[in-house]
Amino acid sequence: MNRPTLQTQRFILRPLQASDTAHMAEVIFGDPDIGWRFGLVADTSSPDAILETTAHWIEEANSNWAAKGWGAWAIQPRDGNVTSEHPFLGFCGFFDPDPPIEDHELAYGIAKARWGQGIATEAATAALAFLFQETETRQAETVCHPTINLGSSRVLQKAGMRLRGQIDYCGSVAAGHGLFNHFSIDRATWLNRQASTLPSSR
Ligand SMILES: CC(C)(COP(=O)(O)OP(=O)(O)OC[C@H]1O[C@@H](n2cnc3c(N)ncnc32)[C@H](O)[C@@H]1OP(=O)(O)O)[C@@H](O)C(=O)NCCC(=O)NCCS
């Protein structure tokens, strides 16, 4: 499948690529307030380790476009305000799930300087629309920490996902992080939501 570019009111979502590694490592995985939330970067003290993890993560995310028809995007402003120093604002997309999650796992991260501008909500809404309009996907899921990640819970609710309950996510209880909130949305719910938000013809 082609790697699709999506347009929202304010942003272009274009597929992540290997050349995004350095900026992604700098503003997402290397940011001590962000990287650890993805559970990937064990050693945030080493720029090389962060770069290596980020490169591997982008490669894995990208392999899904070719193999499965879905993947992850970099979020760029539509006004073309992109420079080599600030090539994108964050990422959003779908990833292979970690147990006990079974379906496409939605994830996103926004550069800290741009938090609170509605970027994650706009990108997550567009990503879900792509998934249900352009693929045969049955359901999307994700998790976030109930107290540490209040912002993400709000993003998920605003994008239409529903809280299903709490789960032990990848050994989060044994690791001392407790239970995570489990969110999902299935195709029927997404379609109903679209129908109810369409302008009335009367
Ligand atoms: C969570 C994150 C993606 C939110 O991105 P964002 O673009 O700032 O989110 P939005 O501006 O779309 O905010 C959506 C809603 O969440 C609320 N929100 C955002 N951050 C919040 C916070 N820290 N605490 C409480 N609410 C928050 C906003 O007020 C808004 O709600 P409102 O419209 O009712 O006011 C961003 O903070 C981030 O990248 N965090 C680190 C990575 C991460 O946690 N990713 C998710 C992994 S589960």
The ligand as an ORCA input file, in Angstrom:
! r2SCAN-3c Opt
* xyz 0 1
  C      -0.474     13.845     26.023
  C      -0.062     14.762     24.872
  C       0.073     13.931     23.600
  C      -1.176     15.818     24.689
  O      -0.878     16.556     23.504
  P      -1.530     17.989     23.245
  O      -1.385     18.288     21.805
  O      -0.977     18.945     24.220
  O      -3.066     17.678     23.615
  P      -4.310     18.588     23.224
  O      -3.858     20.025     23.173
  O      -4.966     17.999     22.020
  O      -5.222     18.439     24.508
  C      -6.414     17.692     24.510
  C      -7.079     17.844     25.851
  O      -6.237     17.342     26.900
  C      -6.073     18.324     27.893
  N      -4.713     18.173     28.408
  C      -3.555     18.224     27.707
  N      -2.509     18.035     28.552
  C      -3.049     17.878     29.793
  C      -2.503     17.619     31.087
  N      -1.184     17.490     31.269
  N      -3.346     17.485     32.138
  C      -4.685     17.588     31.960
  N      -5.272     17.807     30.757
  C      -4.458     17.960     29.696
  C      -6.271     19.640     27.169
  O      -6.656     20.660     28.071
  C      -7.386     19.287     26.216
  O      -8.627     19.220     26.862
  P      -9.719     20.384     26.685
  O      -9.877     20.570     25.207
  O     -10.906     19.855     27.366
  O      -9.099     21.601     27.331
  C       1.281     15.507     25.129
  O       1.200     16.109     26.397
  C       2.478     14.581     25.090
  O       3.101     14.414     24.047
  N       2.805     13.945     26.229
  C       3.913     13.007     26.287
  C       3.700     11.759     25.457
  C       2.461     10.994     25.860
  O       2.058     11.000     27.002
  N       1.852     10.323     24.855
  C       0.711      9.483     25.087
  C       1.181      8.136     25.528
  S      -0.168      7.291     26.356
*
